[in-house]
Amino acid sequence: MMLYTYLGLNDWLVGDLDAARGHFASALEPRQQANMRIDEQVAKQQSSYREKVGNAEQEATQKETANAHGGAVPDGGIAAVTSQLRQKVDASVAESVTKQQSGYDWASEGAGPSELEKYRNYENPLLSYLYFLTLAVHGSGETDYNDARNEANRLAVMVADRNKTVYDDIVKLGLSTERNWPIDLGKGVYVFFETGMAPQWVEKKISIPILSVYLSYVGIALPELVPNNDLVPALSVGYSAGTGSEKLTAPLLNMDALVVQDFKNRYKGIVASEAADAVILAIQNATINYLAKLAADQSKDQNDNEKLFIKIGGAIAAGVASAGRTFCDTRSWETLPKYVQVVRVDRPADGSLKLAYPNGGW
């Protein structure tokens, strides 16, 4: 979204207004279509989970049949193990999804509508604000005016109550009855400040109890979001001459809330993929152990017993390998900030601004 936004800004500056509108349309498109595409992706992941696990169960049953040699199937066979396994994993997955849906209070702030609620449809106030400013200053015609008002209304809901710069700009457009178009923002300087880091993905392993002699380890590794709270709360912007008229930046974009919404929307698909890997590994491990026991039941002499010990050793190794291979993808956007803040100040006569942290360090 931001790439197309910056391309659109560049087009406006060089005077190619049609190209600018096209890039902004591309930037805004994910906001309207993202949920639909993610729902489709999650449905495919869940369908793939059922298909992969079904294939693994079928393969295990075929191995069981090929090695039984007409003898009785001990303890209900591999089918009984996989049936219990599926039930346990499905229950664990459902519990994880339920907990995940209500575990991100840290992404909301203060009173009023929840931050998560504001960002539910991939609203990006930074994109809205840049698009609004561009239309407000350079736009022309009824379409640009209406688009600017639409973005202003979104901003009024999301950030205007806590950012005077944004509030003053959208009021100048005339959100009620007065039509002031295009608006004059004056010769101000906008300072955008990125601070902190977005939440990171960490791995959380879940061990699932299975009452079977054929499984030495069953577990699922799932991702979890953890906030980063080490940040500079604001940036002081003043003039090099030190006139005492410093202003502080204020939040525009809460990246925590945007990342949480994306993570929550994708979580069911992520769980389905991780559960498929865990179940398939468990079925393979159970099959190795089952075949080892089947061989033991059919052994008649010392040589067969020696072979059996080798098979049992392989089964134990397979269990260890399964445990070591249970992990999830924790890659995330480590370069994203926790907040994007903004403030507007008058353009200094000498062209120099002085930036400082709130503790006084310039």
C-alpha positions as CSV (number, residue, x, y, z in Angstrom):
1,M,0.0,0.0,0.0
2,M,2.7,2.5,1.0
3,L,4.8,1.8,-2.2
4,Y,1.8,2.8,-4.4
5,T,1.2,5.8,-2.1
6,Y,4.7,7.1,-2.6
7,L,4.5,6.5,-6.3
8,G,1.3,8.5,-6.4
9,L,2.8,11.4,-4.4
10,N,5.7,11.5,-6.8
11,D,3.3,11.6,-9.8
12,W,1.5,14.5,-8.3
13,L,4.7,16.4,-7.8
14,V,5.8,16.0,-11.4
15,G,2.3,16.9,-12.7
16,D,1.1,13.5,-13.9
17,L,-2.3,13.6,-12.2
18,D,-3.8,10.6,-14.0
19,A,-0.9,8.4,-13.1
20,A,-1.2,9.6,-9.5
21,R,-4.9,8.7,-9.2
22,G,-4.1,5.3,-10.6
23,H,-1.4,4.6,-8.0
24,F,-3.6,5.8,-5.2
25,A,-6.4,3.6,-6.4
26,S,-3.9,0.7,-6.3
27,A,-2.9,1.6,-2.8
28,L,-6.5,1.8,-1.6
29,E,-7.5,-1.5,-3.3
30,P,-6.1,-3.8,-0.6
31,R,-8.3,-2.0,2.0
32,Q,-11.4,-3.1,0.0
33,Q,-10.3,-6.6,-1.1
34,A,-7.8,-7.9,1.5
35,N,-10.4,-9.6,3.7
36,M,-11.9,-11.4,0.8
37,R,-8.6,-12.7,-0.5
38,I,-7.5,-13.8,3.0
39,D,-10.8,-15.7,3.6
40,E,-10.2,-17.6,0.4
41,Q,-6.6,-18.3,1.4
42,V,-7.6,-19.6,4.8
43,A,-10.3,-21.9,3.2
44,K,-7.7,-23.4,0.9
45,Q,-5.3,-24.0,3.8
46,Q,-8.0,-25.7,5.8
47,S,-9.0,-27.8,2.8
48,S,-5.3,-28.7,2.2
49,Y,-5.0,-29.8,5.8
50,R,-7.8,-32.3,5.5
51,E,-6.5,-33.6,2.2
52,K,-2.9,-34.0,3.4
53,V,-3.9,-35.7,6.7
54,G,-6.3,-38.0,4.8
55,N,-3.5,-39.1,2.5
56,A,-1.2,-39.7,5.4
57,E,-3.8,-41.9,7.1
58,Q,-4.4,-43.8,3.9
59,E,-0.7,-44.5,3.4
60,A,-0.3,-45.6,7.0
61,T,-3.3,-48.0,6.6
62,Q,-1.8,-49.5,3.4
63,K,1.5,-50.1,5.2
64,E,-0.4,-51.8,8.0
65,T,-2.2,-54.1,5.6
66,A,0.9,-55.0,3.7
67,N,2.8,-56.0,6.9
68,A,0.0,-57.8,8.8
69,H,0.3,-60.9,6.6
70,G,-3.2,-62.0,7.5
71,G,-2.6,-61.8,11.2
72,A,-4.7,-60.0,13.8
73,V,-4.3,-56.2,14.0
74,P,-3.0,-55.4,17.5
75,D,-4.8,-52.7,19.6
76,G,-7.1,-51.7,16.8
77,G,-4.3,-50.9,14.5
78,I,-3.0,-47.6,13.1
79,A,-6.6,-46.5,12.3
80,A,-7.4,-46.3,16.0
81,V,-4.3,-44.2,16.7
82,T,-4.9,-41.8,13.8
83,S,-8.6,-41.3,14.8
84,Q,-7.7,-40.4,18.3
85,L,-4.9,-38.2,17.0
86,R,-7.2,-36.3,14.8
87,Q,-9.7,-35.7,17.6
88,K,-7.1,-34.5,20.0
89,V,-5.5,-32.1,17.5
90,D,-8.8,-30.7,16.3
91,A,-9.7,-30.0,19.9
92,S,-6.4,-28.3,20.6
93,V,-6.7,-26.2,17.4
94,A,-10.2,-25.0,18.3
95,E,-9.0,-24.0,21.8
96,S,-6.0,-22.1,20.4
97,V,-8.2,-20.2,17.9
98,T,-10.7,-19.3,20.7
99,K,-7.9,-18.0,22.9
100,Q,-6.3,-16.1,20.1
101,Q,-9.4,-14.1,19.2
102,S,-9.4,-12.2,22.5
103,G,-5.8,-12.0,23.5
104,Y,-4.7,-8.6,22.2
105,D,-5.9,-6.0,24.5
106,W,-2.4,-4.5,24.4
107,A,-3.1,-3.3,20.9
108,S,-5.9,-1.0,22.1
109,E,-5.4,2.4,23.8
110,G,-7.4,4.6,26.0
111,A,-11.1,5.2,25.9
112,G,-13.5,5.2,23.0
113,P,-13.7,2.7,20.1
114,S,-11.2,-0.1,20.3
115,E,-8.1,0.3,18.1
116,L,-8.6,-3.2,16.8
117,E,-12.2,-2.3,15.8
118,K,-10.9,0.8,13.9
119,Y,-8.4,-1.3,11.9
120,R,-10.6,-4.3,11.2
121,N,-10.9,-3.6,7.4
122,Y,-7.2,-2.8,6.9
123,E,-7.7,0.9,7.3
124,N,-4.4,2.6,7.2
125,P,-4.6,6.2,8.5
126,L,-1.1,7.0,7.2
127,L,-2.2,6.1,3.7
128,S,-5.5,8.0,4.2
129,Y,-3.7,11.1,5.5
130,L,-1.2,11.3,2.7
131,Y,-3.9,10.7,0.1
132,F,-6.1,13.3,1.8
133,L,-3.3,15.9,1.9
134,T,-2.5,15.3,-1.8
135,L,-6.2,15.7,-2.9
136,A,-6.8,18.7,-0.6
137,V,-3.9,20.7,-2.0
138,H,-3.7,19.5,-5.6
139,G,-7.1,18.0,-6.4
140,S,-9.7,19.4,-8.7
141,G,-13.3,18.5,-9.5
142,E,-16.1,16.7,-7.7
143,T,-14.5,13.3,-7.6
144,D,-11.3,14.5,-5.9
145,Y,-13.4,16.5,-3.5
146,N,-15.5,13.6,-2.5
147,D,-12.5,11.3,-2.2
148,A,-10.8,13.8,0.1
149,R,-14.0,14.0,2.3
150,N,-14.1,10.2,2.5
151,E,-10.5,10.0,3.7
152,A,-11.2,12.9,6.1
153,N,-14.1,11.1,7.6
154,R,-12.0,8.0,8.1
155,L,-9.3,10.1,9.8
156,A,-11.9,11.7,12.0
157,V,-12.8,8.3,13.4
158,M,-9.3,6.9,13.7
159,V,-7.0,9.7,14.9
160,A,-8.4,13.2,14.9
161,D,-9.3,13.0,18.6
162,R,-5.6,12.7,19.5
163,N,-3.7,14.5,16.8
164,K,-4.3,18.3,16.5
165,T,-2.4,18.5,13.2
166,V,-4.7,16.0,11.6
167,Y,-7.7,17.5,13.1
168,D,-6.9,21.0,12.0
169,D,-6.3,19.8,8.4
170,I,-9.6,17.9,8.0
171,V,-11.6,20.7,9.6
172,K,-10.2,23.1,7.0
173,L,-11.7,20.9,4.3
174,G,-15.1,21.5,5.9
175,L,-16.5,18.2,7.2
176,S,-19.9,19.6,7.9
177,T,-21.6,22.1,5.5
178,E,-18.9,24.6,4.5
179,R,-17.2,23.8,1.3
180,N,-13.6,25.0,1.2
181,W,-11.9,23.5,-1.9
182,P,-9.1,23.2,-2.5
183,I,-7.9,24.0,1.0
184,D,-4.9,26.2,1.9
185,L,-2.6,24.4,4.4
186,G,-0.1,27.3,4.5
187,K,3.6,27.0,4.3
188,G,4.0,24.4,7.0
189,V,6.5,21.6,7.4
190,Y,5.2,18.1,8.2
191,V,7.5,15.9,10.4
192,F,6.7,12.2,10.3
193,F,8.3,10.2,13.1
194,E,8.6,6.4,13.2
195,T,9.1,5.0,16.7
196,G,9.4,1.6,18.3
197,M,9.0,-1.8,16.6
198,A,5.9,-3.7,15.5
199,P,4.9,-6.9,17.4
200,Q,7.1,-9.9,16.7
201,W,6.1,-13.5,16.1
202,V,7.3,-16.0,18.6
203,E,6.9,-19.8,18.7
204,K,4.6,-21.5,21.3
205,K,4.7,-25.3,21.4
206,I,1.6,-27.3,22.5
207,S,2.0,-30.9,23.7
208,I,-1.0,-33.1,23.0
209,P,-1.5,-36.2,25.2
210,I,-2.2,-39.4,23.2
211,L,-2.9,-42.6,25.0
212,S,-1.1,-44.9,22.7
213,V,2.1,-47.1,22.8
214,Y,2.8,-46.1,19.2
215,L,3.4,-42.4,19.7
216,S,6.4,-41.0,21.6
217,Y,5.7,-37.3,20.8
218,V,2.8,-35.3,19.5
219,G,3.0,-31.5,19.5
220,I,2.1,-28.4,17.5
221,A,4.2,-25.3,17.2
222,L,2.0,-22.2,16.7
223,P,3.0,-18.5,16.3
224,E,2.1,-15.9,18.8
225,L,2.3,-12.1,18.7
226,V,4.4,-10.4,21.4
227,P,4.4,-6.6,21.6
228,N,7.6,-4.5,21.7
229,N,7.1,-1.7,24.2
230,D,10.6,-0.1,24.0
231,L,10.0,3.2,22.2
232,V,10.4,6.9,22.3
233,P,6.9,8.3,23.1
234,A,7.2,11.4,21.0
235,L,9.6,13.8,19.2
236,S,10.0,17.5,20.0
237,V,10.1,19.7,16.9
238,G,11.3,23.3,17.3
239,Y,13.4,25.9,15.6
240,S,17.2,26.2,15.7
241,A,16.9,29.7,17.2
242,G,15.2,28.2,20.2
243,T,12.0,30.3,20.3
244,G,10.3,28.1,22.8
245,S,7.5,27.1,20.4
246,E,8.4,23.4,20.2
247,K,5.6,20.9,19.3
248,L,5.4,17.2,20.0
249,T,4.6,14.6,17.4
250,A,1.3,12.7,18.0
251,P,0.2,9.2,16.8
252,L,-1.1,8.8,13.4
253,L,-0.8,5.0,12.7
254,N,-0.9,2.3,15.4
255,M,1.0,-0.5,13.6
256,D,0.3,-2.9,16.5
257,A,-3.4,-2.8,15.8
258,L,-2.9,-3.2,12.0
259,V,-0.5,-6.1,12.5
260,V,-2.9,-7.8,15.0
261,Q,-5.8,-7.5,12.6
262,D,-3.8,-9.1,9.8
263,F,-2.5,-11.9,12.2
264,K,-6.0,-12.6,13.5
265,N,-7.5,-12.8,10.0
266,R,-4.8,-15.3,8.9
267,Y,-4.5,-17.3,12.1
268,K,-7.0,-20.1,11.2
269,G,-5.1,-20.8,8.0
270,I,-1.7,-20.7,9.9
271,V,-3.1,-23.2,12.4
272,A,-4.4,-25.5,9.7
273,S,-1.0,-25.6,8.0
274,E,0.9,-26.2,11.3
275,A,-1.6,-28.8,12.4
276,A,-1.2,-30.7,9.1
277,D,2.6,-30.9,9.6
278,A,2.2,-32.0,13.2
279,V,-0.4,-34.7,12.4
280,I,1.5,-36.1,9.4
281,L,4.7,-36.3,11.5
282,A,2.8,-38.1,14.3
283,I,1.2,-40.5,11.9
284,Q,4.6,-41.4,10.3
285,N,6.1,-41.9,13.8
286,A,3.1,-44.0,14.9
287,T,3.4,-46.1,11.8
288,I,7.1,-46.8,12.4
289,N,6.4,-47.8,16.0
290,Y,3.4,-49.9,15.0
291,L,5.3,-51.8,12.4
292,A,8.1,-52.5,14.9
293,K,5.5,-54.0,17.4
294,L,3.9,-56.0,14.6
295,A,7.4,-57.4,13.7
296,A,7.9,-58.3,17.3
297,D,4.6,-60.2,17.5
298,Q,5.6,-62.2,14.4
299,S,9.2,-62.8,15.4
300,K,10.1,-66.5,16.0
301,D,13.9,-66.7,16.4
302,Q,16.9,-64.8,17.8
303,N,17.9,-63.3,14.5
304,D,14.4,-61.8,14.1
305,N,14.8,-60.4,17.6
306,E,18.0,-58.8,16.7
307,K,16.3,-57.2,13.7
308,L,13.6,-56.1,16.0
309,F,16.0,-54.1,18.2
310,I,17.2,-52.3,15.2
311,K,13.6,-51.4,14.3
312,I,12.8,-50.2,17.8
313,G,15.9,-48.1,17.7
314,G,14.7,-46.5,14.5
315,A,11.3,-45.9,16.1
316,I,12.8,-44.1,19.0
317,A,15.0,-42.0,16.7
318,A,11.9,-41.2,14.6
319,G,10.2,-39.9,17.8
320,V,13.1,-37.6,18.6
321,A,13.2,-36.4,15.0
322,S,9.5,-35.6,15.1
323,A,10.1,-33.5,18.3
324,G,13.0,-31.7,16.7
325,R,11.0,-31.0,13.5
326,T,8.0,-29.4,15.3
327,F,8.5,-25.7,14.7
328,C,6.6,-22.9,13.0
329,D,7.4,-20.0,10.8
330,T,8.1,-16.9,13.0
331,R,9.4,-14.6,10.3
332,S,7.8,-11.1,10.6
333,W,8.3,-7.5,9.5
334,E,11.0,-6.5,11.9
335,T,11.5,-3.1,10.2
336,L,8.0,-1.9,10.8
337,P,7.5,0.7,13.5
338,K,5.2,0.5,16.5
339,Y,3.8,4.0,15.7
340,V,4.0,6.6,13.0
341,Q,3.5,10.0,14.4
342,V,3.1,13.4,12.7
343,V,3.2,17.1,13.6
344,R,3.1,20.3,11.4
345,V,5.1,23.4,12.3
346,D,5.5,26.7,10.5
347,R,8.3,26.8,8.0
348,P,11.4,28.2,9.7
349,A,13.0,31.3,8.1
350,D,16.5,29.7,8.1
351,G,15.2,26.4,6.8
352,S,16.4,24.5,9.9
353,L,14.4,22.5,12.4
354,K,15.6,21.2,15.8
355,L,14.6,17.7,16.8
356,A,14.8,16.4,20.3
357,Y,13.7,13.6,22.5
358,P,11.3,14.5,25.4
359,N,14.1,14.1,27.9
360,G,15.8,17.1,26.4
361,G,18.5,15.5,24.4
362,W,18.8,17.3,21.0
